[in-house]
Amino acid sequence: MNKAGIMIRKQILLLTGFLFLTVVAATAQVIPGSDTLPYVKGRIRIKLKKEYLQEVPGVSSISLKSGNVTTGIQSIDDLNARLGIRRMERVFPFSLKFEARHRKYGLHLWYELDFDERMDPKNVAEQYSVLDEVALAKPLYKKVLVDGSSDSLLVVVDTLRTQGQRITAKSYHTGEDSKGEPFNDPLLPDQWHYHNDGHIGDAGVDIDLFKAWKKETGSRNVIVAIVDGGLDINHEDLKDNLWTNEAELNGQEGVDDDENGYVDDIYGYNFVYKGA
């Protein structure tokens, strides 16, 4: 075989090898049984390097062009297009009120990216981590109970109501120095998580609220932030005690009246579905 033939054969082999690696790299993104992974599906977070962010003024306004999420940083835009990134937003949204503080501590550098849930978040994060403009890239770990390895305990609501009668609304008073008025909540026996005597689950698996009530039963001067799955703002026990963002309550609907980065957050904010 002459030199020309050998060179052509080498080029064909190299091209074949390159295409094979490309296919392997692409298919490595999609994984079966993604529910078993310890990460949140279809989402990672990256932290940009400050010097690169300053070079691209428009990066604060992520845009969607021709179906691709673009930032103005070429290497990130190329990878976004290759991986089919669907959304890229700041973890801490721009806020006139808090932006100086965000920038002081580098919170403005953090971005959240959404992509196909079948793709391995760890693999996606690793691809961003090697870019010069990215300081950190990480998947989001699922939140699990500390004792998540234990079996779930099935509780029948009626059992709580019948067996829990030993903790009656009149069986506990506000404290040693109280005047002896009982709590008037008829559902107090159902609140095993306040005081658990063992009639359901293990005794003492509670928040010892009765002990806390001996010291303090509440003050309107204390604002408590509740991080949970949501609450009913019209509930009779809550509606008169909710903290109210007066600027948003008396402001214009659809406008960030208090300039804290969140629109219409009158009683709080829904960070899952992006709304009040």
N, C-alpha and C positions, 0 to 999 in steps of 0.2 A: 504493500500500500504506500502511495506517495505521501509527501508531507502535507499536501493540501487535503487529502482524504483523512489523514490522521487529525488535522486541526478541526475539520468539520465534525468528525466523530466526537472529539473532546467537547466541542461547543454544544453538540446535541446532548451529550451526557450531563454537562454542567447545567444546561437549560432544564433538562428533565429533573435533575436533582433539586434545582431551585423551585420548580413547580411543585414537586413532591413536598418540600419543606413548607411552602406557602399553604398548600392544602392542609397539611398536618397542623400548622399554626392556626389556621382559620377554624378547623373543626375542633381544635382543643378548647375553643371558647364555649361551645355548647356541650353541656354535660347532662347525662341522665340522672334522675334521682336527686335533683337539686334541693329537694326539701330536707335532705339529711345533712346538708352543710350547716355550719354554725353561723353563717352570715345572713344578713338581710338580702333577699333576692333583688336583683336588678338595680343595685345602688351602691356607689362608693363615694368617698370624699377625698379631695385632693387639696393640698396647700401649695399655692404658687410662691415662687421666690419673689421677694419684694422688688428686686432690681428689674426683673422682667415685667412685672406688673406696671411699674412706672414708665417703662418704655412704650407701653401700649395704652394710651389714655382711654381708648374705647372699650377696654376689657370689662369695665364696670357695667357695660350694657351688652349682655350676651344676646345675640340675635340668631334667628332661624332663617337660613337662606338655602333655597333649593332642597329643603328637607334636612339640611345639615346644621348643627349647632356651631356657630362661629364666634371666635373671641378676638381675632386679629393677631393671635400668636400662631404662626404657621404650623409648628410641630404639633401643637395641641389640636388645631383645627383639622389637620390631616388624620390624626388618630381618632378624633371624634367622628369623622366621616367613615373611617375604616371600621369602627366598632358600632356604628349606627347609634350614637348617643342621641337620646330623645329630649333631654332637658339638662341644663347646666345653670344652676343658680347659686348665689351666695348663701352660705349657711346662716350668716348674720346679715339680714337685709340692710340696704342703705337706709340711713336715718339721719336727718339733719340734727336731731337732738343728741344722738349718741355716736355719730360718725367719728368724731375726734377720738373718743374713747376706743372705738373699734380699731382705728388705725394705730393708736398708741400701743395696743397689745397684739396687733397683727391678726385680728379676727376677720378683717376684710379680705384676707388672703385665702380663706377657706371656701371651697365650692363643692356642691353636691351634684353628682352626675347620675342620670337614670338611663338604663339600657335594657335590652331583652333579658327577661327574668331567667331564661334558660342558660345564660352565660355565667361562667364561674367568676364571681366578684373578685376573688383573690387573684385570678389570672389577669383580669382587666386592670386591677390596681397595680400589678407588677409592670404592666406595659406603660402606664403613666409614670411610674416611679423612676424609670430610666431616662426620662426627658430632662434636659438641662434646666428647663423652666419650672420644673416641679420639685418642691422641697420634700413633700410627703404625699403618699397615696395609700389609702387603706380601705379595706371593706368594713362594713358596719356589722358588728357582732350582734346576734340576736340576744335579747334580754331574757334570761331564764331565772327561775327561782333558785335560791341558794340550796334548798333541799329538794331540788327538782327530781332527784333520783328516787324519792319516795313515791309510793303509789298514791293516787288521788283518793280522797275520802268522799264517798257519796253521801250527801246529806239530804234528807227529806224535810222540806220546809215545815210540814205539820209536826214532825218530831221535835223540831226546835220550839215550836209554840207550846207543845204539851209538856215536854220534859223540862223546859226552861222556866216553868212557872215558879220554881223555887227562888228565882231571881225576880222578884216582883217589883213593880214601880215604887212600892212603898217600903221596900226592904233596904233602901240606901238613901241617906240624906247627904246634903251638900258638904258636910264636914263636921268635925268635932265641935266647932264653934258656931255651928249654924243654929237657926231657930227651930230646926226640926221639920221644915217643910219638905215633903217628898217631891221627887221629880214627877212631872205630870205627863211624861211620855208613855202612852199605853203600850208601845212596842219595845220598851226597854228590855224585856225578857228575851227578845229576839237578837239583841246586839251582843252575841257571844264574843265578838272581837274586842269589845270593851272590857268584859270581865268573864273569863271562862273558868267555870268550876269543874270542868271535866265531863259535863253531860254531853258534850259533843267534841270529839277530838281529845287532845291532851290538856289537862288542867294547866292553867298558867300561860297557854298560848294565846295571848291577847296583848293589848297595849297598856294595860294597867291604868285605864282612864279613871277609874274610881279613886285611885290614889292621887292622881293629878288634880282631880276636882276638889280634893281637900285643901289644895294650895291655891287654886285659881279656877274660876268657872267661866272665864272669858272677859274680854275687854274690847270695846269698839275702837280703841286706839291701836290695836294690834292687827295688822293685815297678814292673813295666812294665804300663801300660794298653794293651790291644790294641783298636783300633777297626776292626772288620772284619765280615765276613759271618757270623761265628760260629766256634766251634771245638769239637773233640771233647774233652770233659773226661776221657774214658777213654783217650785216646791214650797209648801207652807212653812217649812222650817228654815228655808234658805233665802227666800225672796226679800225679806226685810233685813237681812244681814250681809248681803253681797256687797263687796267693794265695787264702786262704780267709777268708771273713767269719765269724769264730767266733760272733758274736752270732746270726746267722741260722742257721748250721749247728746250733747247740745250742738254738735258740729254738723257737717254736711255728709250725707250718706255716700259711701264709696270713696271718701277722701281721708287721708291720714292726717287728721286734724291736729293731733299732738306731736306729729313728726317723729314718732318712735320707730317707724319702719313697718307698723302693722295697721291695717285699715279696719276701722269700725270695731276695735277691740274694747267694747263697752264693759264687759264683765270678765274678759279674758280672751284667749285666742286658741284656735284649733290648728295645731301644727301638722296634723295628718292630712286634713282636707283643705288647708290653707284658707281659713276664714274665721270669723268671730263665732 
